[in-house]
Amino acid sequence: MLSAASILLIVYSVIILVALGGNLLVCVAVFYDRILRRQQENLFLVSLAVSDLLISLLVMSFAASNDILGYWPFGRLYCQLWICFDITCTTASILNLSAIALHRFLHISRPLVYVRCFRRRKICIVIAFVWLISAIIGSTQIILELVQRDEGIDDRNEVDETKYNNSHPRCELRLKPFYALGSSMCSFVIPAAMMVLLYTRLYLFARKHAKIMRIQVQQAANFAVTLNACEGIRNNTNVGFFYDRIFAMCRCCHRNDPIVLERIKSKNVSSKLCITDQKARSNLILEMKI
């Protein structure tokens, strides 16, 4: 019977290996494939893959050690850095997803704005801004802690050294209320609401576009049926002869018009019909009376 620690080790190992392999494949594919490398939107995917890679390497592996061993063996300093890496990488991952949602929305619904705004240089600036915001949010907890220590307030709660008799400390994420609220809003609530709004509008836009396309296809089908019916009438009656006389008169009236000449040529109108303007008009009037 496997122990709880063995089960945790297997689960963490599978998750970490899958995360490492999948995100490495994304980065390698974009780097070595010339077509993928030319597509600017893949920069967001690479940034997202890098953030997930860092989570699996710097966060999940040490979290597995903390949960399996039951204590934190890496010291107080790396406990603070581990919490900083955790918040930074998860925030970067969510913000990259929001940037991808905005990119897709503008690409489909606002193509002119997309061409103007989303160039390679601007995409790199957006990615750098995403990581900068993530690093600020992740390091704010450490900065606030250092300020409190300078002011003489000892609030070192990340590693609880008294819980396990100073030999088995545990690294725990204990956020201050103000920081917890602000980081939650910036790292999850606002990006999640933005993604829901953008994908909802994108879905509605796609439905509207599909409806317009169905109407246009139906109109084209109706026009094709009408055109075929007119061609059938023309081929089975004397209307074609009547049209030929009209084209003959037009040819006489517009001898130098290339459009008329091309139209008459496609209709195989006999040149004998164009004798004179007066004769063509007389023949046309006679046929109309008949």
N, C-alpha and C positions, 0 to 999 in steps of 0.2 A: 504494500500500500504506500503510495507516494505521500510524502509529508507536504504541509502547506508551503514550506520554503521551496521544495522541488517543483511544485506546480507553478508557483510565482516565477521561478527561474525559467521554466519552459515557456510560459506565456510571454514574459518580457523578452526573452531571446527571439521568439518568433516575430513579435511586433517590431523589435529593433531591426532585425535582419530584413524584413519585408520593407520597412521604411527606408533603410539604407539602399537596398537594391533598386527599388522603384525610383527613388529620387536621383540616384546616380545614373540610371538609364536615361532619365529625362535630360540631365545635363550633358551626358555623352552624345545623345542623339542630336541635340541642338548644336553642339560644338562641331561634330564631324559631318553632319548633313548640310550641304551647301544651301539647299532649298529652305530648310528649316531655319538656317542662320540668317537668311535674307528677310524672313518674315519678322517684322518688328514686334508684333504682339507676343512672340515667343520669349522676349526678354522678361515679361511678367511671369511666365511659367518657370523660367530659370530662377528668378528671384524667389518664387514660391518654393521651388524644389530645394534651394539653398537653405531657406529658413527651416524647412522640414528636416533636412539633413542635420542641421545644427541642433534641432530639438532631439533627434534620435541619438546624436553623439554626446552632446554636452548636458542634456537634461534627463532623457529616459534611462540612459545607462547608469547614472548616479542615483536616480530615483529607484532603480531596481536594487542597487546595493543597499540603499537606505531601508527599503521595505523587506528585503530578504534577510539581511543581517539583524534588523531590528534596532540599529543605531547608526549614527553618522560617523564614519571612520576617517573623514578627509579634513577635519579641522574647521575652525570657525571662519577663517577667511574664505575658503572655497564654498562654505555654506552660503555666505552672502553673495558670492559671485554666481553660485548655482541658481539662487533665487532670481538674481538679475538676468541671467541667461534665459531662464524659464519665461519670465515676463516679456523680455525683449523678443525672443524668437516666436512665441505664440502671438504676440501683438503684430509682428511683421508678417506672419502667415495670414492673419485675418485681414490686415490692411492690403496685402497683395491680392487676396480674393476680391476685396472691394474694388481695387484698381482694375482687375480683370473684368468685373461686372460693368464698370463704367466704360471701359474700352469697347466691350461688345455692344453696349447700348448705343454709343456714339457711332460705331462702325456701321450698324444696321439702320438706325433711325435718323442719324444726322451725318450723312457721309461727307458733306462739305466741311462741317466743323471738324470731323475726324481727320480729314486730309490736312487741314490747317494746324491742328493742335498736336496730333500724335505723330510727330517725326521721331527719328531715332534719338536725337539729342534730348528732346523733351521727355521721351519715355525714360531715358537714363536719369534725368533730373527728378522725375516722379518717383522712381525706384529709390534713389538716394534720399529723397524726402521721407519716404515710407520708413526706411531703416533709421533715419535720424530721429523721427518721432518715436519709433519703437525703442531706440536706445535711451531717449530721454525718459520715457515712461518706465522703462525697466530699472534705470539707475536712480530714479527719484527716491525710492525707499532707502537706498544706501546713503544718499545725500542728506535726507532728513535725519537719519540715524547719527551721522557724523555731527550734524548741527546740534542735536540733543546732547551728544557726549561733550561737545565743547561748552555747552551751557551747564554741564554738571548733572544731566539727567541720565541715569543708567537704566536703559530699557533694552537690554540685550536678550531678546526672546527667541532669536533664530535657533540657537543651539542651547538646549536646556541641559546644562551640565549637572544639575542637582537631581534630575529625575532618575538617572542611572548611576549615582554615586561617583560622578566625575570620570568614570571609566567607559561608560556607554552613553555618550551624548546623542541627542537626536536633533536633526535639522528640520525645523517646521516653519511653514510660511504663515507668519502672523502679521497681517497688514493693519496699519492704523486706519481708523474709520474714514477719515477724509481722503486718504490716499486710495483706499479700497474703492470708494465711490467714484472718484475721478478716473482711476485706471480702468474700472469696469465700464464706465461710459465710453471712454476713448478706445478701449481695446476690444469691446464686444458689442455694446448696445447700439452705438451710432453706426459702426460698420455693418452690423447685421441688419439694422433697419434700412440702411442705404441699399444693401444687396437685395432685400425683399422688394423694395420700391422699384429698383431698376429692372429686375427680372420680371416683375409684374407688368410694368409698362412695356417691356420688350415682348412679352407674351401677347398683350393686347394689340400691339403694333403688328405682330406677325399674323394674328387672326384677321385684322383689318386688311392687311395686304393680301392674304389668301382669299378673302371674300372678293376683293377687287379683281384679282386674277381670275377667279371663277366666272365673274360677270363678263370680263373681257373675252374669255374663251367661249362663253355662250353666245356673245354677240358676233364673234368671228364665225362660229358655226352657223348661225342664222344667216349671216351675210353670204357664206359659201353656198348654202342651200338656195338662197334667192338668186345668186349669180348663175348657178347651174340651171335653174329654171329659166332664166332669161336667155341663156345660151341655147337651151333646148327650143324655146319659142323661136328664136332667131334662125336656127337651123331648119326648122320644120315649116316655116311660113315664108311669105314674100317680104317680110320685114327686112331681111338681109339685103335684098335687092334695093329696097327703099333707102337703107343706110348707105349702100354703095353710091347711090345717086347723090346723096347729101355730101359724102366725102369727095365725090367728083367735082361738085360745085365748089367745095372748099378748096380743092386743089387748084381750080381755075382762079379763085379769088386770092389765094395765098400761095403763089407759086414758089416764093422764096422763103417760106416759113419751114424750117427743118423739122419742127415738131409735127406739123400737119403732113408733110411729105413722108415722114417715118410712119405715122399712123395709117396713111393711105397705102403705103407699101406693105405694111403688115396685114392689111385687109385684102391684098391682091386685087385692087381696083383696076379695071382695064383703063389704059390710057386713051382708048377711043372715046370714053365718056367725056373727056375734057377736050371739046372742040373749041367752043367759045363760051364766054360767060353767059351770053344771051341764050344760047341753045341749051345750056345746062339748066338755067333757071326755067326756061319754057318747059322742058321735059319734066322738071320737078313739079311744077304747077299742074301739068296735065295728069301726072300720076296721083297727085293729091285729090284732084277732082274725081278721078275714077274710084 
